[in-house]
Amino acid sequence: MTNQSIAHYKITSKLGQGGMGEVYRATDTQLDRDVAIKILPESFAEDDNRVARFDREAKVLAALNHPNIAAIYGIEQTGDIHALIVELVEGETLGERLKREPMTVTEALECCKQIAEGLEAAHEKGIVHRDLKPENVKIDSDGRVKVLDFGLAKEVAVPGSAINQADSPTLTNLGTLPGQLLGTAPYMSPEQARAKPVDKRSDIWSFGCVLFECLTGKPLFQGEDVTETLATIIKGEPEWTALPADTPPTIELLLRKCLAKDRKRRLHDIADARIDIEQALGDPSSSISRLSDRALQETTNPTGIQTAPARSARRLIVCGAALLLSGAIAATLI
């Protein structure tokens, strides 16, 4: 479609292609600016289901207005061509950045802090991304991070197929019917891998996977094929020793909370992840040493239930306070 026009947008080059749309670079001839255009393939135009998903992406993006989320400028329809006009984000994807060279701990935290800010804005509007991965994150030349693709617009993957799992299709269909898989294999939460209903905690799991990959330079869960990867997500454990030696203990603890397989024990709010990262970036002493596994297990308690040592300590404090108060009253009476 290069050199063709849709409304007042002149297409100049092709940027990429996915299962649910081709993406082009174009010029807005009215406002004299470059934009990205996502076009639903003509072969899908008569499929009401695919068109509905395409329109859904437009509405989802339109509800979001945040510096860390790619903005939508409008939608156009010319005959059988359905086009979504979005902000053109120059730069490389996070996936490309990680392949180019490893990130320092500070770079990883700065990047993931911005991802968390974008997700926080989406979650506040009740929007769950469900497909967060390095390929859906863009970094511009100034280090500004943009989260892309809230549309889940991909094809169903065939288990066992020889595909690049980092770019593997979103395993989905329109809606959230029982038995459907939502997400990209290495970044899917255990509940996604089991085709269970998802909520914002699935995004938090995916965020943990992305943060781990930024710190270590390699995907957290990877198998020979999609089926093996999903099995690893459900039953496997992260290789915590792969984290850099200068990883702040608060960040390792954050990762453990984000990657709790039982979502009832998982970090509940992405804003808490943002706060932890901000504190780690602002506290140089936090990278001096890492907590031991035992210390992490003792301090990791997302449910808020007190452990036996904590309850005993609290009883001692209460008893001591009561004795002091009794002594003070007695002294007053004497």
LOGUTI-826776 format. One record per residue (C-alpha): x, y, z. Coordinates in steps of 0.02 Angstrom, whole numbers, plus 50000, padded with zeros to 5 digits. Each point is the difference from the previous one (the first is absolute). Example, Ala and Ser with C-alpha at 12.3 -4.5 7.8 and 13.67 -1.06 7.14 Angstrom:
residues 2
+-------+-------+-------+
|    c1 |    c2 |    c3 |
+-------+-------+-------+
| 50615 | 49775 | 50390 |
| 50069 | 50172 | 49967 |
+-------+-------+-------+
END
This chain:
residues 334
+-------+-------+-------+
|    c1 |    c2 |    c3 |
+-------+-------+-------+
| 50000 | 50000 | 50000 |
| 50152 | 50113 | 49994 |
| 49965 | 50167 | 49914 |
| 49813 | 49975 | 50020 |
| 49889 | 50112 | 50105 |
| 49863 | 49969 | 50127 |
| 49899 | 50158 | 50028 |
| 50133 | 50135 | 50027 |
| 50136 | 49877 | 50050 |
| 50132 | 49958 | 49869 |
| 50085 | 49834 | 50032 |
| 50189 | 50007 | 49979 |
| 50069 | 49834 | 50063 |
| 49956 | 49837 | 50086 |
| 50052 | 49984 | 50182 |
| 49942 | 49824 | 50041 |
| 49865 | 49869 | 49995 |
| 49905 | 49895 | 50125 |
| 49860 | 49875 | 49993 |
| 49866 | 50134 | 50014 |
| 50075 | 50146 | 49908 |
| 50136 | 50077 | 49893 |
| 50085 | 50156 | 50069 |
| 50059 | 50141 | 49887 |
| 50087 | 50166 | 50019 |
| 49899 | 50141 | 49925 |
| 49993 | 50189 | 49988 |
| 49851 | 50098 | 50062 |
| 49984 | 50126 | 49858 |
| 49883 | 50112 | 50099 |
| 50108 | 50019 | 50156 |
| 50168 | 49963 | 49915 |
| 50056 | 49866 | 50122 |
| 50050 | 49817 | 49988 |
| 49885 | 49869 | 50073 |
| 49984 | 49812 | 50008 |
| 49852 | 49917 | 49915 |
| 49941 | 49826 | 50046 |
| 49896 | 49925 | 49861 |
| 49887 | 49851 | 50018 |
| 50039 | 49880 | 49856 |
| 49868 | 50005 | 49863 |
| 49976 | 49812 | 50016 |
| 49937 | 50030 | 50178 |
| 49889 | 50149 | 49960 |
| 49844 | 49894 | 49977 |
| 50030 | 49905 | 50162 |
| 49892 | 50087 | 50130 |
| 50100 | 49922 | 50141 |
| 50167 | 50070 | 49940 |
| 49926 | 50170 | 49960 |
| 49926 | 50007 | 50175 |
| 50170 | 49964 | 50076 |
| 50078 | 50135 | 49892 |
| 49869 | 50127 | 50053 |
| 50023 | 49945 | 50181 |
| 50184 | 50045 | 49992 |
| 49956 | 50174 | 49940 |
| 49879 | 50027 | 50144 |
| 50122 | 49931 | 50128 |
| 50141 | 50113 | 49940 |
| 49885 | 50150 | 49992 |
| 49962 | 49980 | 50185 |
| 50185 | 50013 | 50044 |
| 50095 | 50164 | 50006 |
| 50172 | 49979 | 50078 |
| 50179 | 50043 | 49948 |
| 50050 | 49817 | 50016 |
| 49861 | 49935 | 49886 |
| 49996 | 50025 | 49811 |
| 49857 | 50119 | 49961 |
| 49860 | 49971 | 49875 |
| 49960 | 50139 | 49876 |
| 49847 | 49925 | 49916 |
| 49925 | 49863 | 49894 |
| 49963 | 50001 | 49814 |
| 49899 | 49887 | 49887 |
| 50012 | 50008 | 49812 |
| 49898 | 49866 | 49915 |
| 50057 | 49835 | 50073 |
| 50157 | 50078 | 50077 |
| 49995 | 50027 | 50188 |
| 50144 | 50106 | 50068 |
| 50054 | 50049 | 50175 |
| 50104 | 50160 | 50007 |
| 50121 | 50002 | 50146 |
| 50151 | 50094 | 50064 |
| 50160 | 49955 | 49908 |
| 50129 | 49955 | 50132 |
| 50176 | 50014 | 49931 |
| 50135 | 49890 | 50074 |
| 50022 | 49816 | 50036 |
| 49896 | 49873 | 50092 |
| 50056 | 49942 | 50170 |
| 50030 | 49829 | 49921 |
| 50118 | 50078 | 49872 |
| 50087 | 50097 | 50137 |
| 50031 | 49844 | 50104 |
| 50071 | 49908 | 49849 |
| 50117 | 50145 | 49961 |
| 50085 | 50007 | 50170 |
| 49963 | 49960 | 50183 |
| 49919 | 50130 | 50110 |
| 50078 | 50060 | 50161 |
| 49893 | 49978 | 50155 |
| 49963 | 50187 | 50000 |
| 49950 | 49998 | 49815 |
| 49887 | 49851 | 50030 |
| 49915 | 50083 | 50148 |
| 49979 | 50166 | 49909 |
| 49919 | 49911 | 49852 |
| 49885 | 49891 | 50105 |
| 49948 | 50146 | 50109 |
| 49927 | 50083 | 49845 |
| 49917 | 49837 | 49947 |
| 49921 | 49991 | 50173 |
| 49938 | 50179 | 49982 |
| 49916 | 49960 | 49835 |
| 49918 | 49843 | 50071 |
| 49945 | 50096 | 50153 |
| 49907 | 50124 | 49890 |
| 49916 | 49858 | 49906 |
| 49953 | 49905 | 50157 |
| 49924 | 50156 | 50075 |
| 49877 | 49998 | 49854 |
| 49966 | 49816 | 50022 |
| 50103 | 49951 | 49847 |
| 50109 | 49844 | 50005 |
| 50134 | 49988 | 49864 |
| 50013 | 49809 | 50002 |
| 50145 | 49998 | 49877 |
| 50142 | 50096 | 50082 |
| 50168 | 49947 | 49929 |
| 50162 | 50086 | 49942 |
| 49937 | 50005 | 49820 |
| 49851 | 50105 | 50057 |
| 50110 | 50132 | 50082 |
| 50087 | 50137 | 49901 |
| 50146 | 50108 | 50061 |
| 50035 | 50164 | 49911 |
| 50168 | 50089 | 49984 |
| 49968 | 50098 | 50161 |
| 49966 | 49843 | 50101 |
| 49812 | 50029 | 50004 |
| 49906 | 49834 | 50010 |
| 49834 | 49969 | 49913 |
| 49890 | 49847 | 50026 |
| 49920 | 49943 | 49837 |
| 49865 | 49881 | 49938 |
| 49855 | 49990 | 50121 |
| 49899 | 49911 | 49866 |
| 50054 | 49818 | 50018 |
| 49994 | 49996 | 49811 |
| 50092 | 49839 | 49959 |
| 49963 | 49829 | 49931 |
| 49986 | 49838 | 50097 |
| 50167 | 49911 | 50017 |
| 50016 | 49816 | 49958 |
| 50078 | 49906 | 50149 |
| 50166 | 49925 | 49952 |
| 50025 | 50113 | 49850 |
| 50174 | 50068 | 49966 |
| 49976 | 50184 | 50038 |
| 50095 | 50137 | 50088 |
| 49909 | 49996 | 50166 |
| 50046 | 50180 | 50041 |
| 49899 | 50047 | 49846 |
| 49878 | 49857 | 50020 |
| 49819 | 50040 | 49960 |
| 49880 | 50046 | 50136 |
| 49900 | 49844 | 50038 |
| 49829 | 50078 | 49997 |
| 49833 | 50034 | 49920 |
| 49875 | 50139 | 50027 |
| 49940 | 50009 | 50179 |
| 50047 | 49891 | 50147 |
| 49903 | 49841 | 49975 |
| 50046 | 49848 | 50107 |
| 50141 | 49897 | 49927 |
| 50081 | 50142 | 49902 |
| 50183 | 50047 | 50022 |
| 50044 | 50184 | 50013 |
| 50179 | 50058 | 49987 |
| 50171 | 49963 | 49923 |
| 50076 | 49836 | 50058 |
| 50157 | 50049 | 50101 |
| 49910 | 50145 | 50086 |
| 49834 | 49916 | 50040 |
| 49948 | 49983 | 50181 |
| 49959 | 49826 | 50070 |
| 49815 | 50041 | 49991 |
| 50018 | 50053 | 49818 |
| 50095 | 49840 | 49962 |
| 49853 | 49903 | 50073 |
| 49876 | 50104 | 49897 |
| 49922 | 50070 | 50158 |
| 49922 | 50174 | 50017 |
| 50129 | 50139 | 50019 |
| 50008 | 50166 | 50090 |
| 50133 | 50131 | 50033 |
| 50103 | 49875 | 50099 |
| 50039 | 49911 | 49836 |
| 50078 | 50162 | 49938 |
| 50100 | 50007 | 50161 |
| 50068 | 49825 | 49967 |
| 50048 | 50051 | 49822 |
| 50080 | 50157 | 50070 |
| 50104 | 49890 | 50116 |
| 50055 | 49896 | 49850 |
| 50052 | 50157 | 49906 |
| 50092 | 50072 | 50150 |
| 50093 | 49835 | 50026 |
| 50049 | 49998 | 49815 |
| 50061 | 50180 | 50006 |
| 50111 | 49957 | 50150 |
| 50067 | 49834 | 49936 |
| 49994 | 50022 | 49812 |
| 49903 | 49840 | 49970 |
| 49817 | 49947 | 50008 |
| 49943 | 49931 | 50166 |
| 49902 | 49854 | 49926 |
| 50051 | 49920 | 49836 |
| 49970 | 49826 | 49929 |
| 50031 | 49909 | 49838 |
| 49824 | 50044 | 49945 |
| 49846 | 50090 | 50064 |
| 49931 | 49847 | 50089 |
| 50162 | 49972 | 50097 |
| 50010 | 50185 | 50043 |
| 49824 | 49998 | 50072 |
| 50042 | 49846 | 50103 |
| 50155 | 50088 | 50069 |
| 49897 | 50152 | 50047 |
| 49877 | 49891 | 50097 |
| 50126 | 49886 | 50087 |
| 50174 | 50078 | 49985 |
| 50088 | 50122 | 50115 |
| 50102 | 50155 | 49955 |
| 50189 | 49986 | 50003 |
| 50027 | 50132 | 50133 |
| 50190 | 49981 | 49994 |
| 49995 | 50070 | 49822 |
| 49963 | 50174 | 50069 |
| 50150 | 50119 | 49999 |
| 50096 | 50009 | 50163 |
| 49957 | 50185 | 50018 |
| 49812 | 49972 | 49989 |
| 49923 | 50095 | 50147 |
| 49921 | 49881 | 50127 |
| 49837 | 50095 | 49988 |
| 49995 | 49963 | 49814 |
| 50031 | 49814 | 50024 |
| 49861 | 50001 | 50129 |
| 49888 | 50095 | 49877 |
| 50034 | 49869 | 49867 |
| 49953 | 49860 | 50119 |
| 49835 | 50086 | 50035 |
| 49964 | 50036 | 49817 |
| 50039 | 49819 | 49953 |
| 49899 | 49911 | 50133 |
| 49911 | 49861 | 49906 |
| 49848 | 50014 | 50112 |
| 49927 | 50168 | 49950 |
| 49920 | 50018 | 50171 |
| 50178 | 50016 | 50068 |
| 50061 | 50106 | 49855 |
| 50031 | 50187 | 50008 |
| 49828 | 50076 | 49982 |
| 50037 | 50174 | 49932 |
| 50129 | 50051 | 49869 |
| 50014 | 50168 | 50090 |
| 50089 | 49909 | 50141 |
| 50128 | 49936 | 49874 |
| 50028 | 50177 | 49937 |
| 50027 | 50062 | 50178 |
| 50124 | 49860 | 50040 |
| 50098 | 50039 | 49842 |
| 50002 | 50187 | 50037 |
| 50064 | 49965 | 50175 |
| 50135 | 49884 | 49933 |
| 50057 | 50130 | 49874 |
| 50007 | 50133 | 50135 |
| 50093 | 49897 | 50130 |
| 50179 | 49956 | 49947 |
| 50027 | 49897 | 50157 |
| 49863 | 49880 | 49945 |
| 50120 | 49911 | 49882 |
| 50134 | 49962 | 50129 |
| 49937 | 49826 | 50039 |
| 49861 | 49880 | 49955 |
| 49882 | 49919 | 50122 |
| 50024 | 49815 | 50026 |
| 49862 | 49882 | 49943 |
| 49955 | 49970 | 50181 |
| 49984 | 50185 | 50037 |
| 49896 | 50025 | 49843 |
| 49883 | 49859 | 50048 |
| 49977 | 50075 | 50172 |
| 49966 | 50175 | 49934 |
| 49895 | 49950 | 49849 |
| 49821 | 49992 | 50065 |
| 49880 | 50079 | 49876 |
| 49849 | 49929 | 50092 |
| 50035 | 50106 | 50153 |
| 49988 | 49848 | 50117 |
| 50121 | 50013 | 50144 |
| 50128 | 49863 | 50022 |
| 50023 | 49917 | 50169 |
| 50159 | 50098 | 50044 |
| 49913 | 50162 | 49956 |
| 49849 | 49959 | 50108 |
| 50112 | 49951 | 50146 |
| 50098 | 50161 | 49987 |
| 49839 | 50100 | 49996 |
| 49935 | 49912 | 50156 |
| 50161 | 50042 | 50092 |
| 49986 | 50182 | 49952 |
| 49817 | 50009 | 50054 |
| 50038 | 49914 | 50167 |
| 50147 | 50115 | 50033 |
| 49895 | 50153 | 49964 |
| 49865 | 49937 | 50117 |
| 50125 | 49976 | 50143 |
| 50071 | 50175 | 49975 |
| 49825 | 50074 | 50001 |
| 49955 | 49906 | 50160 |
| 50157 | 50062 | 50084 |
| 49963 | 50178 | 49951 |
| 49823 | 49990 | 50070 |
| 50062 | 49924 | 50163 |
| 50129 | 50136 | 50021 |
| 49867 | 50132 | 49977 |
| 49887 | 49923 | 50132 |
| 50142 | 49988 | 50127 |
+-------+-------+-------+
END
